[in-house]
Amino acid sequence: MPVTYEYLIKRLFLLVLVVLGVLVITFILTRVIPARPELLWAGPHARLEDILRARKELHLDEPLYMQLYYYLRDFFTGNWGVSWRTRQPVLQDVLSALPATLELIVVGFALALVIGIPLGFYSALRLGSAKDDVVRSIAVIGASMPVFWAALVLQLVFGMWLKVLPAGKRIDTGLAIMTGFHPITGFYLLDSLLQGNIPVFIDVLKRIVLPAIAVSIYPLSLTVRMVRSLTIEVLNENFVRFLEANGIDKKTLIYRYVLRSVISPVIASLGLSFGYTIIGAFMVELVFVWPGIGYYAGMALLSFDYPAILGSIVFVAVFYSAINLVVDLIHAWIDPRVKL
Amino acid sequence: MRFISYRKIYMAGLAIVALFVIVGILAPYIVTKPEEAWGIAYNPDKAFKPPSFENPLGTDALGRDMLNRIILGTRFSLLIGVSVVFISLLIGVPVGLVAGYFGGRIGTALMRLADMFLAFPPLLLAIAFATILGRGVFNTIIALSLSWWPWYTRLVYIQTTSVKSLAYIDSAKILGLSPLTIMFKHILPNITAPLVTQATLDVGSAILEASALSFLGVGVPPPTPEWGLLISEGWQYISRAWWVSFFPGIAIMISVLGFNLLGDALKEYMDPRVRDLLVKGAR
């Protein structure tokens, strides 16, 4: 079913509303609630002139609605303030950290889907059996672990004790310099392959395994649980019973009819599990010293770097809304029943 | 046959939750070294002792007994988990009821407000609130609740819109009952099943998210023995003393698992189709 032009416009309009909502909420949080926003903005070691400059930057002498106007204008013109930790413009910092995060999320999310969907389906087809119990137990335990703890344990066991995989960092800098590796897209897996640099590719691949597993645990459990319960639901639909009663081949029934009706709601919920993946990546990056947005935001939090904290939060929220839009469009494209 | 194994899982969840609640309430009376548990006393000479008979789960950087700290930590996780869900229900349910029952412009406006909050990925908004509010047990509860309530609003809204078109609501209206009475006395009781299930699961999620806030340094401040903070404190010494970070994580995992199992059991129990299948066994 084609995505109509009208639908696209409506969804884009909603996206703009949501982005405005995100901005208004963060504005209230950072400018209206704190008694002295300029103190937060200038950082804990600020001198008097830093605070005065922050006051001017935030337009605190003007009425609230003008402050909101400047806030929105600064957001859309890319003027997100300067991190006093890195002394760089926040937007530039965030954008340069983006590829590292995206690479980690894509690998982790792919792991979660590639393993989670078949596993959930498998479990539902054997509902109530011992195999089902095992899959369910793994899924429920995975959903009960704190992500950062799982990351720490993986790092400890495989990186420090068994020493089978590197315990941190995204790339071996020495190796990269020696072999003349240089980032093009910022996705190191892709870049090293494009340059035919196999040693760096293997190094980068080894380094992404542990953090990607840590990132994937929560969305994997979520996917298994959801696919399982959706499949159980579909198996009980009348059309399945009807086909079964008609003596249709069981394989055809499952792969052609059941799987098909399960996939659509699974896609609809990808946005949320992607949200969990992003947040999981935040903490995993911190543990594995992975130079992405999560690491940046985590360091900003630990050093009270407010412009950087705010910038990362707004960026991730807007990015997440955009992903949700894409997910909805894919869903509408695949499932003709979807209405706005 | 199958029903029994399902009952077992359910009982396991219930047992974990019961134990968690009891330990949480009685923690200050269970701990044998209260000063160490609260983090007031230091024994630098006993730092980083591995698990032994005297310290079953080892000691931390300041020589405090980890078992005592973890036991007392149960209380904070219980307090935070239950309070967050309770406050979120208190805000989220009435908003969802009003939006669903009245619909129209009020409904749209309220739901758009909820959507703005839901536009943030889970936990991110709580991080923002916690950063501004500063560290503290109370502030952590507020930060999580403020980002949590829209989930209940959405759930209640969807349920209310489907219930309000039923005939008994129409008759209640014709009888001249006030909207308030209809919402709270006639709609709410009919949508409690999914709400209770979600709330049970959410106590577990709230414990997880609170620990994440503490780990990121915007949650509960030291020397409180909150589990996430304990993991965070052991983090920098992980290669020297793995037990400091390891055991609090196990504590989190077991408690959250309890709430997840209980919530799952409630969900399946309240869904007659799944219950039938479980009784009959596999297809």
Boltz contact constraints between the chains, C-beta under 6 A:
constraints:
  - contact:
      token1: [A, 18]
      token2: [B, 119]
      max_distance: 6.0
  - contact:
      token1: [A, 21]
      token2: [B, 116]
      max_distance: 6.0
  - contact:
      token1: [A, 22]
      token2: [B, 119]
      max_distance: 6.0
  - contact:
      token1: [A, 29]
      token2: [B, 128]
      max_distance: 6.0
  - contact:
      token1: [A, 29]
      token2: [B, 132]
      max_distance: 6.0
  - contact:
      token1: [A, 33]
      token2: [B, 132]
      max_distance: 6.0
  - contact:
      token1: [A, 126]
      token2: [B, 282]
      max_distance: 6.0
  - contact:
      token1: [A, 127]
      token2: [B, 277]
      max_distance: 6.0
  - contact:
      token1: [A, 127]
      token2: [B, 282]
      max_distance: 6.0
  - contact:
      token1: [A, 128]
      token2: [B, 2]
      max_distance: 6.0
  - contact:
      token1: [A, 128]
      token2: [B, 278]
      max_distance: 6.0
  - contact:
      token1: [A, 128]
      token2: [B, 281]
      max_distance: 6.0
  - contact:
      token1: [A, 128]
      token2: [B, 282]
      max_distance: 6.0
  - contact:
      token1: [A, 129]
      token2: [B, 282]
      max_distance: 6.0
  - contact:
      token1: [A, 140]
      token2: [B, 260]
      max_distance: 6.0
  - contact:
      token1: [A, 144]
      token2: [B, 253]
      max_distance: 6.0
  - contact:
      token1: [A, 144]
      token2: [B, 256]
      max_distance: 6.0
  - contact:
      token1: [A, 144]
      token2: [B, 257]
      max_distance: 6.0
  - contact:
      token1: [A, 144]
      token2: [B, 260]
      max_distance: 6.0
  - contact:
      token1: [A, 145]
      token2: [B, 253]
      max_distance: 6.0
  - contact:
      token1: [A, 146]
      token2: [B, 208]
      max_distance: 6.0
  - contact:
      token1: [A, 146]
      token2: [B, 211]
      max_distance: 6.0
  - contact:
      token1: [A, 146]
      token2: [B, 252]
      max_distance: 6.0
  - contact:
      token1: [A, 148]
      token2: [B, 215]
      max_distance: 6.0
  - contact:
      token1: [A, 149]
      token2: [B, 231]
      max_distance: 6.0
  - contact:
      token1: [A, 149]
      token2: [B, 249]
      max_distance: 6.0
  - contact:
      token1: [A, 152]
      token2: [B, 245]
      max_distance: 6.0
  - contact:
      token1: [A, 156]
      token2: [B, 238]
      max_distance: 6.0
  - contact:
      token1: [A, 156]
      token2: [B, 242]
      max_distance: 6.0
  - contact:
      token1: [A, 160]
      token2: [B, 239]
      max_distance: 6.0
  - contact:
      token1: [A, 236]
      token2: [B, 273]
      max_distance: 6.0
  - contact:
      token1: [A, 275]
      token2: [B, 121]
      max_distance: 6.0
  - contact:
      token1: [A, 275]
      token2: [B, 122]
      max_distance: 6.0
  - contact:
      token1: [A, 278]
      token2: [B, 121]
      max_distance: 6.0
  - contact:
      token1: [A, 279]
      token2: [B, 121]
      max_distance: 6.0
  - contact:
      token1: [A, 279]
      token2: [B, 122]
      max_distance: 6.0
  - contact:
      token1: [A, 279]
      token2: [B, 123]
      max_distance: 6.0
  - contact:
      token1: [A, 301]
      token2: [B, 216]
      max_distance: 6.0
  - contact:
      token1: [A, 301]
      token2: [B, 217]
      max_distance: 6.0
  - contact:
      token1: [A, 301]
      token2: [B, 218]
      max_distance: 6.0
  - contact:
      token1: [A, 302]
      token2: [B, 217]
      max_distance: 6.0
  - contact:
      token1: [A, 309]
      token2: [B, 131]
      max_distance: 6.0
  - contact:
      token1: [A, 313]
      token2: [B, 124]
      max_distance: 6.0
  - contact:
      token1: [A, 313]
      token2: [B, 128]
      max_distance: 6.0
  - contact:
      token1: [A, 316]
      token2: [B, 124]
      max_distance: 6.0
  - contact:
      token1: [A, 317]
      token2: [B, 120]
      max_distance: 6.0
  - contact:
      token1: [A, 320]
      token2: [B, 121]
      max_distance: 6.0
  - contact:
      token1: [A, 321]
      token2: [B, 119]
      max_distance: 6.0
